[in-house]
């Protein structure tokens, strides 16, 4: 358990750094499997990371205010109902986005957690 929220945020910021390299994958390779990424493309991995990181941030915000999280209760129910279908929904949503939007979301959506990003 973290006693200092800034410590948590900084640790998460550092953990995110290796994935920032995905932002520099050329457009023509965004939908091709990335070596060492278990068959994931840069777009698919970005989508998965950003979506689940945003949900984790929502849970953390809930838990900062209360001992329970309505967000995790909702996500648990969704996972119970859909399982990996939830991940399939994420992938379908992000495949429909233009690459400029994928890059923009990757750079900005987890901003509450990361604080800043230079790509």
N, C-alpha and C positions, 0 to 999 in steps of 0.2 A: 504494500500500500504506500502510496506517495503522500508525504506530509506537506509537500510544496508543489502546487500546480505547475509552477514554472519548470521544475525539475522534470515532471512528466512531459510537458510540452517540448522541452529541449531534447529529451531522450527520443521522443517520437520524431522530432525534426531530423535528428541524426539518422534514425532508422530509415527514413524516407529517402535520404540522399542517393543511395545506389539506384533507385528507380527513376531518379530525375534524368538519367541518361536516355531513358525511353523517349523523352521529348525531342531528342536530336536525331531520332531515326528518320531517314528521308521519307517523304510522302509515298514514294513508289514501293517502299518496304514496310509500311505500317500494317499491312494485312498479311504479311508473310510471317511464318514462324521465326521466332528469335532463338538463336543458338543458346542452349543451356536453359531455356525457359519452358521445358516440357511440352513443346508444341504450341505454346501460346504466341500469338502475334503481339506486336507492341500495342495496337489498338485494344485488343481483348484484355491484355494485362492491365493497361491503364484504366479501362472501364471497371474491371473487377476491383482493383486497388482503390480507386477513388470512391466507388459506390460503397464498399464495405467500410472504408475509413470514415466516410461521412456518417454512416450509421453508428459506428463506434464512437464518434465524437458526440452524436446526439445522446447516446447512452451515458457517456461521461458527464455531459451537461445535466442530464436527469439525476445522476447519482451525486452530483455536487450539491443538489438541492434537497435530495431525499434518499432514503435507504432503498427505495425501489425505483425501477425504471419502466415507465409505460412504453418506452421505445423498445426495450428488450422483450417485453411481454408481447408486443405486436410483432416483432421480428421472429420470436420463437414460434408464434402461432402461424405466421406466414411460412416459416421453414417446415414446420410440421405438415402443413397443407401442401406446399409446393416442392419442398426439397431443392434439388439442383435446378428445378424449373425456375426458381428465383434468379439463379445465376444466368440461366438462358434468357430471361427477360432483360437482364442488364445488358447482355451481349447484343441482343436484338436492338435495344434502344440505341446503343452506341454505334452499331454498324450503320444505322440510318443517319448518323450525324456526319456532316462534312468534317474533313480532317482539321480544318481551322478551329472548329468548335471543340473537337476532342482535345486539341492542344490547349485551347483556352480553359476548358474545364479542368484539365490536369494541372494547369498552372495556378488556378484561382479557387476552385471549389473547396479544397481542404485548407483554405487560408486561415481559418480560425485556429487550426492545429499547428500549421507550419509557420504562420506568421509572414513569411516572405518566400519568394522563389526567384532565382535568377537563372533564366535559361536563354 
